[in-house]
Amino acid sequence: MSRLGHTCVFACEINQGLQQLYKTNFGIEPMGDIRNIPIDKIPVHDILCAGFPCQPFSKAGEQKGLDCPKWGDLFEYVIKILKERKPEYIMLENVPNLEKHNNGTTWREMEEKLKNEGYDIDYKRLSPHKFGIPQVRERIIIIGCRSGLRGHRWPDESSNANLSIISALEHNPTDAKPLSPSLIECLNAWQEFINSFPKDLEFPSFPIWSMEFGATYPFKDTTPYAIGVDELRNYKGSHGKPLAELADDNIMKALPSHARKEEMKFPSWKVRYIQQNRDLYLQHKSWIDQWMPSILSFPSSLQKLEWNCKGEERNIWNFVLQIRASGVRVKRPTTSPSLIAQTDTQVPIIAWEKRYMTPRECAALQSMQSLPNLPATREQAFKALGNAVNVDLVELVAKALLPSALENFTANTVVEENLVLS
């Protein structure tokens, strides 16, 4: 917003370390928890920019939405500020699943509340990679204007065939965290799997779950939880382990983690993935049985592989990797995986240099390469950058929303950690 001539008049950030960093970088000391700040402490402003916490709406969480006891009510504080301060414009950001949360009911309720405060509302899913920024990070952007959005157009999306994560990378930076010998061993095991797969067949595009190789527990019309441990003794668990002789409290532990949920029926996508992996095993049992011991010692997240490089050379060391609970993700070096509020080991991996990305490189993916200071530790930096919004993308949205006349005057601006008011 400052690039467009606006001035921030208020910031709010709940994390004390990031409060100090914000002050160091921008000369403004943010206030703390928005829930404890009286409205009269928030200056009059023209533009409110807010990114209320996404955990209640994310697919990765419990999806408690507005009922989340910790974060679900923070949207109401956005409404309180709008009611009292009535800024002309709003820009809000959240995870794309917000649109579909609770079959769309959550978003419809939120949209109605925004309209009740006098705003004409529009929203769209946007990702930096569609605007020439090498990161796939889809987010829902919500805009509003009290005097209407007539004639508003979202910034033009244009695919960029020349996108490359290389533009954000340094060559073998000395401070980069190297891959551990154990992780290299695991990735070599998966490369062995890839090498063994018949060259004349298309490599699977569905997630490969090695724990389903040899498993026989029922999954189509019932679940392990539904049939109980006594019945499960008739079947095999992860990697074909017989369940017959195990103690009751060890039987569920011997199943894949995705099969242990307390549900009477698996969702259709899970049934499909299990079936695809069992079929894969039966078709290639002879060489998979020889390969399987090489993957058994690794944790569950490393026993899964997602190959997102259809048609490319089958060499895992040529690509960008990311370790998630869903498995080892392999992506083309055209774009980075979405940065998340990640741990040190969930940071994208530059496989050809056998290292993790550095905080500086991740900052570049968020278009923050000019930021004077980053958090002091790697873990703090990765978490903050994973929670951040891509700067260049927001600028494009703001340019499309705000009349050109506004770009040349100093507007009052207000901010919160996941709520930013301008």
C-alpha positions in Angstrom: 0.0 0.0 0.0 2.9 2.4 0.7 4.1 1.8 -2.9 0.8 3.3 -4.0 1.2 6.4 -1.9 -0.8 5.3 1.2 0.3 5.7 4.8 -0.3 3.1 7.5 -1.8 4.7 10.6 -2.4 1.6 12.8 -1.0 -1.9 12.9 -2.1 -4.9 15.0 0.0 -8.0 15.5 -0.5 -10.6 18.3 3.0 -12.1 18.2 5.3 -9.9 20.3 8.5 -10.8 18.4 6.8 -9.8 15.1 5.5 -6.6 16.7 9.1 -5.5 17.3 10.2 -6.6 13.8 7.3 -4.7 12.3 8.4 -1.6 14.2 12.0 -2.1 13.1 11.0 -2.5 9.4 8.3 0.1 9.2 8.6 2.5 12.2 5.2 1.6 13.5 4.7 -0.3 16.7 1.7 -2.6 16.3 -0.8 -3.1 19.1 -1.5 -6.6 20.3 -4.6 -8.9 20.3 -7.4 -7.1 18.3 -9.9 -8.5 20.8 -8.5 -6.3 23.5 -8.3 -3.0 21.6 -11.0 -0.5 22.1 -12.4 0.9 18.8 -11.6 4.4 19.8 -7.9 3.4 19.8 -8.2 2.7 16.1 -7.8 5.8 14.0 -10.2 6.9 11.3 -9.0 5.3 8.0 -10.0 5.0 4.4 -8.9 1.4 3.6 -9.1 -1.7 5.8 -6.9 -4.6 4.8 -7.5 -7.8 6.8 -6.2 -11.4 6.7 -8.1 -12.9 9.6 -6.7 -16.3 10.8 -7.3 -19.1 8.3 -7.0 -22.1 10.6 -10.8 -22.4 11.2 -11.4 -22.7 7.5 -8.4 -24.5 6.1 -8.7 -28.1 4.7 -5.7 -28.9 6.8 -7.4 -28.1 10.1 -10.6 -29.2 11.9 -12.7 -26.7 9.9 -14.6 -25.4 12.9 -15.1 -22.1 11.0 -16.8 -19.3 12.9 -17.3 -21.7 15.8 -13.6 -22.2 16.4 -13.1 -21.1 20.1 -9.7 -19.7 19.5 -9.8 -17.8 16.2 -13.3 -18.2 14.7 -14.7 -15.0 16.0 -12.0 -12.7 14.7 -14.0 -11.9 11.6 -16.5 -10.2 14.0 -13.8 -7.7 15.0 -13.5 -6.8 11.3 -17.2 -6.1 11.3 -17.0 -4.0 14.5 -14.3 -1.8 13.0 -16.3 -1.4 9.8 -19.4 -0.5 11.8 -17.6 2.2 13.7 -15.0 3.6 11.3 -16.8 3.0 8.0 -13.7 3.0 5.7 -14.5 3.4 2.0 -12.6 0.3 0.9 -11.8 -3.2 2.3 -9.5 -5.9 1.1 -9.7 -9.3 2.9 -7.7 -12.5 2.5 -8.1 -16.1 3.5 -7.6 -19.7 2.3 -9.7 -20.7 -0.7 -11.6 -23.3 1.3 -13.4 -20.4 3.0 -15.7 -20.2 0.0 -16.8 -23.9 0.4 -16.6 -24.2 4.1 -19.8 -25.7 5.6 -21.2 -26.1 2.1 -20.8 -22.4 1.4 -22.9 -21.3 4.4 -20.0 -19.7 6.3 -19.1 -17.4 3.4 -22.7 -16.5 2.7 -23.1 -15.4 6.3 -19.9 -13.4 6.1 -20.8 -11.8 2.8 -24.2 -10.8 4.2 -22.6 -9.2 7.2 -20.2 -7.2 5.0 -23.2 -6.0 2.8 -25.1 -5.1 5.9 -22.4 -2.6 6.8 -22.9 -0.9 3.4 -20.3 -2.6 1.2 -20.6 -3.8 -2.4 -18.7 -7.1 -2.3 -16.8 -9.2 -4.8 -14.3 -12.0 -4.4 -11.9 -14.2 -6.4 -9.4 -17.0 -6.0 -6.0 -15.7 -7.0 -2.5 -17.3 -7.0 0.9 -15.5 -7.5 1.9 -18.0 -10.3 -0.8 -16.6 -12.6 0.8 -13.2 -12.4 4.4 -14.2 -13.2 5.5 -14.9 -9.5 7.0 -18.4 -9.2 4.8 -19.7 -6.3 1.6 -21.7 -6.4 -0.4 -20.2 -3.5 -4.1 -19.9 -4.2 -6.0 -17.6 -1.8 -9.4 -16.0 -1.8 -9.3 -12.2 -2.0 -12.4 -10.3 -0.9 -12.9 -6.7 -1.9 -15.5 -4.1 -1.0 -16.4 -0.5 -1.5 -19.1 1.6 0.1 -19.8 3.6 -3.0 -20.0 0.5 -5.2 -17.8 -1.7 -7.4 -19.3 -0.7 -10.7 -16.8 -1.2 -13.5 -14.3 -3.0 -11.3 -12.1 -5.5 -13.0 -9.8 -8.0 -11.3 -6.1 -7.8 -12.5 -5.5 -9.8 -15.6 -4.2 -13.4 -15.2 -1.8 -14.6 -17.8 0.0 -17.9 -17.7 3.8 -17.5 -17.9 5.5 -20.3 -19.7 8.9 -19.0 -18.6 8.1 -19.1 -14.9 11.1 -20.4 -12.9 11.8 -20.7 -9.2 15.4 -20.1 -10.2 14.7 -16.4 -10.2 14.2 -16.5 -6.4 17.2 -18.8 -5.7 20.8 -18.2 -4.7 23.4 -20.7 -6.0 24.5 -23.0 -3.1 24.1 -20.4 -0.3 26.5 -21.2 2.5 23.8 -20.7 5.2 21.4 -23.1 3.6 20.3 -26.1 5.7 21.5 -29.4 4.0 19.4 -32.5 3.8 20.0 -35.0 6.5 21.6 -38.3 5.6 18.4 -40.1 6.6 16.3 -37.9 4.2 18.8 -38.5 1.4 18.5 -42.2 2.0 14.7 -42.0 1.8 14.7 -40.0 -1.4 17.2 -42.5 -2.9 14.8 -45.2 -2.0 12.0 -43.5 -3.8 14.3 -42.9 -6.8 14.9 -46.7 -6.8 11.1 -47.2 -6.9 11.0 -44.7 -9.8 13.8 -46.5 -11.6 12.1 -49.9 -11.2 8.8 -48.7 -12.6 8.4 -49.9 -16.2 9.7 -47.2 -18.6 6.9 -48.0 -21.2 4.2 -47.2 -18.6 3.0 -43.8 -17.5 4.2 -43.1 -13.9 1.2 -42.8 -11.5 -0.2 -39.4 -11.0 -2.2 -40.4 -7.9 -0.5 -40.2 -4.5 1.6 -43.4 -4.0 0.9 -44.8 -0.5 3.5 -47.6 0.1 1.7 -48.7 3.3 -1.1 -50.0 1.1 1.2 -52.4 -0.6 0.2 -55.8 0.8 -2.6 -54.4 3.0 -5.9 -56.2 3.0 -8.1 -54.5 5.6 -11.6 -53.6 4.3 -12.1 -50.0 3.1 -14.9 -49.8 0.5 -18.1 -50.3 2.4 -16.8 -50.2 5.9 -13.7 -49.1 7.9 -11.3 -50.7 10.4 -13.0 -48.6 13.1 -16.4 -49.9 12.1 -15.5 -53.6 12.2 -13.4 -53.5 15.4 -10.1 -55.1 16.4 -11.4 -58.7 16.7 -12.5 -58.7 13.0 -9.3 -56.9 12.0 -7.2 -59.9 13.0 -8.3 -61.6 9.8 -6.5 -59.0 7.7 -3.1 -57.5 7.0 -2.1 -53.9 7.8 0.6 -51.5 6.6 3.0 -53.1 4.1 1.2 -56.4 4.5 1.9 -56.9 8.2 -0.4 -59.7 9.6 -2.7 -58.4 12.4 -3.6 -61.8 13.8 -1.1 -62.1 16.6 -1.0 -58.4 17.7 -2.3 -57.2 21.0 -5.5 -55.2 20.9 -3.9 -51.9 21.5 -1.4 -52.5 18.7 -3.7 -53.5 15.9 -4.9 -50.0 14.9 -1.3 -48.8 15.2 -0.3 -51.4 12.6 -2.7 -49.8 10.1 -1.9 -46.8 7.8 -2.5 -43.5 9.6 -5.2 -42.6 7.0 -7.1 -45.8 8.0 -7.3 -45.2 11.7 -9.9 -42.4 11.8 -13.0 -43.1 13.8 -15.5 -43.1 10.9 -18.0 -45.7 9.7 -17.3 -45.0 6.0 -14.3 -43.5 4.2 -14.8 -40.5 1.9 -14.8 -41.4 -1.8 -11.4 -39.8 -2.5 -9.7 -42.0 0.2 -11.4 -45.2 -1.2 -10.2 -44.3 -4.6 -6.6 -43.7 -3.5 -6.5 -47.0 -1.5 -7.9 -48.9 -4.5 -5.4 -47.4 -6.9 -2.5 -48.3 -4.7 -3.6 -51.8 -4.1 -4.1 -52.3 -7.8 -0.6 -50.8 -8.4 0.9 -53.3 -6.0 -0.9 -56.3 -7.6 0.3 -55.2 -11.0 3.9 -54.8 -10.0 4.2 -57.1 -7.0 7.4 -58.9 -8.1 9.6 -55.9 -8.0 7.7 -53.9 -5.3 8.3 -56.7 -2.8 12.0 -56.5 -3.4 11.9 -52.7 -3.0 9.6 -52.4 0.0 12.2 -53.1 2.8 14.0 -49.9 1.8 11.1 -47.7 2.8 10.0 -49.4 6.1 12.2 -47.6 8.5 11.0 -44.1 7.6 8.0 -42.2 9.2 4.6 -42.3 7.5 5.0 -38.9 5.8 8.1 -40.2 4.0 6.4 -43.5 2.9 4.2 -41.6 0.5 5.1 -40.0 -2.8 3.3 -37.4 -4.9 4.8 -37.1 -8.4 3.5 -33.9 -10.0 5.9 -34.0 -12.9 4.0 -35.9 -15.6 6.0 -36.4 -18.7 9.3 -35.2 -17.2 12.5 -37.1 -16.8 12.0 -39.5 -13.9 14.8 -38.2 -11.7 13.7 -36.9 -8.2 16.9 -34.9 -7.9 16.0 -32.6 -10.7 13.0 -31.1 -9.0 11.7 -29.0 -6.1 10.5 -31.2 -3.2 8.4 -30.6 -0.1 7.8 -32.9 2.8 4.2 -32.7 4.0 2.0 -35.0 6.1 0.6 -36.1 2.8 4.0 -37.3 1.6 7.0 -36.3 -0.4 5.8 -33.9 -3.1 7.8 -33.6 -6.3 7.2 -30.5 -8.4 8.7 -29.0 -11.5 11.2 -26.1 -10.8 8.9 -23.7 -12.6 7.1 -22.8 -9.4 7.5 -23.3 -5.6 5.0 -25.2 -3.6 2.8 -23.0 -1.5 4.6 -21.6 1.5 2.9 -22.6 4.7 3.4 -21.6 8.3 6.0 -24.3 8.1 8.5 -26.1 10.3 12.1 -26.2 9.4 11.6 -29.5 7.6 8.5 -28.4 5.5 10.4 -25.7 3.7 10.8 -26.4 -0.1 13.8 -28.5 -1.0 16.1 -27.6 -3.9 16.9 -31.3 -4.7 19.7 -30.7 -7.2 21.6 -28.9 -4.4 20.4 -31.3 -1.7 19.4 -28.4 0.6 16.4 -26.5 1.9 15.4 -23.0 0.7 16.7 -20.2 2.9 14.5 -17.6 4.6 15.8 -15.0 2.1 14.7 -17.2 -0.9 11.3 -17.7 0.7 11.0 -14.0 1.3 11.6 -13.5 -2.5 8.7 -15.9 -3.2 6.5 -13.7 -1.2 7.8 -10.6 -3.1 9.5 -9.4 0.1 13.1 -9.5 -1.1 13.5 -5.8 -0.2 12.3 -6.2 3.4 15.1 -4.9 5.5 14.9 -7.5 8.3 13.5 -11.0 8.8 12.8 -12.8 12.0 15.9 -13.8 13.9 15.7 -17.6 13.6 15.0 -19.8 10.6 11.9 -21.4 12.2 10.5 -18.0 13.1 11.2 -16.7 9.6 9.6 -19.6 7.9 6.5 -19.5 10.1 6.0 -15.7 9.5 6.6 -16.0 5.7 4.2 -18.9 5.5 1.5 -16.8 7.2 2.2 -13.8 4.9 0.5 -12.5 1.9 2.3 -12.0 -1.4 3.1 -8.3 -1.7 3.1 -8.0 -5.5 -0.2 -9.8 -5.7 -1.8 -7.5 -3.2 -0.5 -4.5 -5.1 -2.1 -5.7 -8.3 -5.4 -6.1 -6.5 -5.2 -2.7 -4.9 -4.4 -1.0 -8.2 -7.4 -2.6 -9.7 -9.7 -1.6 -6.8 -8.6 1.9 -6.0 -9.3 4.8 -8.4 -6.2 6.2 -9.9 -6.9 9.5 -8.1 -6.4 7.7 -4.8 -3.0 6.4 -5.8 -1.6 9.9 -5.5 -2.8 10.9 -2.1 -1.9 9.8 1.4 -4.7 7.7 2.8 -5.0 6.7 6.4 -4.1 3.1 6.9 -4.8 0.6 9.7 -3.4 -2.9 10.2 -3.8 -6.1 12.3 -1.6 -9.3 12.3 -4.0 -11.2 10.2 -6.0 -8.1 10.1 -4.6 -5.1 8.2 -6.5 -1.8 8.0 -5.5 0.8 5.5 
